[in-house]
């Protein structure tokens, strides 16, 4: 279960590439599946890769996009749950 202070990191079998249009593509080397991230997802992914907790990522998202805390928290948790389900991240 994801908590605001969990340490979450990209799975070691995942590589990412940022695209010119503020999007990213993730490839899980084990499953050979590709995933795409929009601008918000890319922002979350960058902060995740830099060792931030979900709580810190939410704060960064609020600052980056000037959105309410509830919306930022919801966006972060929803994406992290999807990434966790697809085994693109792991709780450290």
Beta strands, then each sheet from edge to edge (+ up, - down):
strand 1: 8-10
strand 2: 14-18
strand 3: 24-28
strand 4: 33-37
strand 5: 89-91
sheet 1: 1+ 5-
sheet 2: 2+ 3- 4+
end
